[in-house]
Amino acid sequence: MTNTYLQKALAEKIGQKTKQACPNCGAVMVIRQNKTDGGFFLGCHNYPDCKHTTEIPESLKLELLGYKQLPGFGDPSPNKGES
């Protein structure tokens, strides 16, 4: 992970519950940090009983950076480019 802003945003959210459910047990997924390499991932809230992990979805990364949608996509501003 190379984005310093994203790393800081994720570091501030370690342990935060997400809207994503664990496919194994149905509990919420939380933001976790790998103690070995410092990377971030989603882990099941029921750890150690459930050890399911997954990568953090791009949509959540964008949300943490303050984007509501992918930059450059969606409806353009009605006044954009008009004089």
Secondary structure, DSSP 4 states (H G I P E B T S, - for coil): ---HHHHHHHHHTTT-EEEEEPTTT-PEEEEEE-TTT--EEEEETTTTT---EEPPPHHHHHHHTT-SS-TT-SPPPTTTT--
